[in-house]
Amino acid sequence: MSDKLVSKNFHLSELTHSNTAVRLNIDNTPSELHIQHLEAACVNLWQPARDLLDKPMLISSGYRSPKVNKRVGGSATSAHSIGYAIDFTCPKFGSPRKVAEHLVRELNGRGIKFDQLILEFPETSSSWVHLGYKNGAGQQRGQVLTAKKQNGKTVYLSGLV
């Protein structure tokens, strides 16, 4: 797989990166369909988000093969496993909460469609933002959620809380 430039600021290797795949030496090569999804999501959502932040986005998880998705405990319907989601931080912009607040305001204000923007575990030092372009059914629901641990389980709360 070549490391082609998908948009002004993103290479395919970034969009298929998985810290878990690297750590566990799991093949995380996407299919041609998944590459098409990654490219569409990048052009229509992730590059515009990058432009709005005007700072580098550090992707910790992009496309996830079924094996990688299982190892990270991802949902069977995860947008990561079809090439429609990334998890990232943007330290030069600010905290994941600040990034999420800015993107929600700007994406909605500019009519840029997305499926989910999730502020993941904001109470921890390893918080990140999940940004999904579409779900498995091709929907763009515009959901804004916060993931938190409650009694050892992950719960998703509506909005940025």
N, C-alpha and C positions, 0 to 999 in steps of 0.2 A: 504494500500500500504506500503510495507516494505521500509526501507531506505537502500536499497542495494548499495554496492560499485560498481559503473559502470566501473571505471578505477582507476588507482593508486591514483588520486587526487580528483575524483568527486563522490559524492553520488547522487542517484536519486532525493533526496529532493532538492538539489541545482538546478538541471536541470528542475525542475517543479516549482521552486519558482517564485512568482510574487508579487512584493510589492503592486500592485493594488489589487490583489486577497485578500491579507492579510488585507489591509486597508478597503476594502469593504465587507469582509467576503463572498467571492464568491468561490464556489467549483471549483478547478482547477485540478481535477484528470484526468490524461490522460488515453486513451484507451490502450489496449495491443499493437495495431499497433503504436500508438504514442510513447509508451515506447521503442519499437523496433527501431524507428527512432532516439530517444534520445540516445540510446545505440550506434547505428552505428555512429552517428555524434560525440559522445564523443570519441569513440575509434579511429576514423579516422581523426578527426579534432581538437576537443577541447582539448583533452589530449596532442596531439602533440603541439598545440599552448601553452598550459600550460608549457610543457617541454622547449619550445623555450624561454619563458619569465623567467622561473625558479623562479617564484614568484606566490603567490596565486592570482587567478582571483576571483573577487567578483561579482557574478551574480545577477543582479537586475531584470532580466526577462528572463525566459527560455520558457518552454512550456506555451502556453496560450489557455485555453478553449475558445470556441466561445464567451461566455459571457464576459470573461476577455478581449479578443481581441477587442470586440466592445467597451468596456468601456475605453480602452486606445487609441481608435481611430486608431487601427491597420488596415492595408490593408486587404481586404477580402481574398487575396491570400498570406497573411503573412506566412513566413516559421516558425514563432513561433507557429502558430496554427496547424502545422503538426509535430512538434517536431524536426525541423531542424535548429533552430536559438537560440542564446543566446545574451543578451546584458550584458556587463560587464565593469568593470574597473580593473586596476591592479596598485593600488597606490604605492606599494613597487617597481614596475618597473619604473613608471613615469607617465606622463600625458597621457590621451587617445591618443593624437596625436603621442607621442613617441611610445606608444604601437602599434598603427596602422602602423606606418612607419616600425617598426621592424618586425611585423608579415607579412606585404606585402612582404618585402625583403626576409625574411626567408622562408615563405610558398612557394613563387614562386621559390626561389632558390633551394629548396629541392623537388620540384614537388609535394607538398601536395595540393590536389585539394580542392576547396571551391566554393561556389556559390557567396556570397557577403561578403565583408568586408566594413562596412560603419563607417566612423568617424562621429558620431552624434553630431551636434551643438558644434563644437570646440570653438566657441567664448563665450560659457557660462561656468560657474563654475561647472555645472552639466553634462558635456559632458561624453560620453561613447562610447564604440566600439560595433557594431553589427557584429556578426560572424555567417554566415549562411552556412550550409554544402551543402544542395541541395534546389532547389525550388520545387514547387508542381508538376512539370513535371519531377522531378528527375535530372534536369540539374545542372551542376557545371560550371557556366559561368565565374568564376574568376573575377567578377566585383569588382572594387575598387571605392568607392563613398564617397562623403562628403555631409551630410545633413545640410542645413542651412535654416534659416527663411528669407524669402524675402517678404515684404509687407504682413506679417501675415500668409503666406503659407510656408509649407515645400517644398523645392526644393532639388533635388539630382544632384550634380555636379560630373562630371567624375574626378576620381583621388582624391588624398588627397590635398585639397586646403585650 
